[in-house]
Amino acid sequence: MLAVGGRRVLLIDMDWTGLYLTECITPAAQSGLAEMSMNKSPSSFEQTFWYDERSSMYFLPNRSMDQKATFDPRAFDQTRLKILIRSMMGKFDNVILDLSPMSESSDVAAFSDVVLGYVAVADWGATRSESLSRALRRAAINPPKLMGTLLNGISQSDLDEYETAV
């Protein structure tokens, strides 16, 4: 919605545990965040972005989807990634990071000095509120940095039924 509204928006797939966004949006990606974090030349940055003309949004894949491609483990270096993200913040109005699940990674806490706000995503019927609260406390994500929660996988009829039961 930010991009449709005229903002320059970049969505970065930083979920190292799964490549869902990269596989869905750019299945033929030849490079991504992992390769960019190792590249010393900023001139190649623009070649890595994918641009969606319908939404006017930019996307940075996680890494190359070439099955033979390997990437340097230094791509996980949080200091390098923070420098890269900060440089992207200067080029875009909004930079959105899709991070690994809090239960599987410490990225949420590790990037809190770079991230201005978080939106938690929870699976309807699967994520227990106590588990989500505990994970948010462990990552030290509290209001005002916690901007809200999105419920994944809920239908309108489930939501209607829940609202009438409360």
Beta strands, then each sheet from edge to edge (+ up, - down):
strand 1: 9-14
strand 2: 50-52
strand 3: 57-60
strand 4: 94-99
strand 5: 118-123
strand 6: 146-152
sheet 1: 2+ 3- 1- 4-
sheet 2: 5+ 6+
end
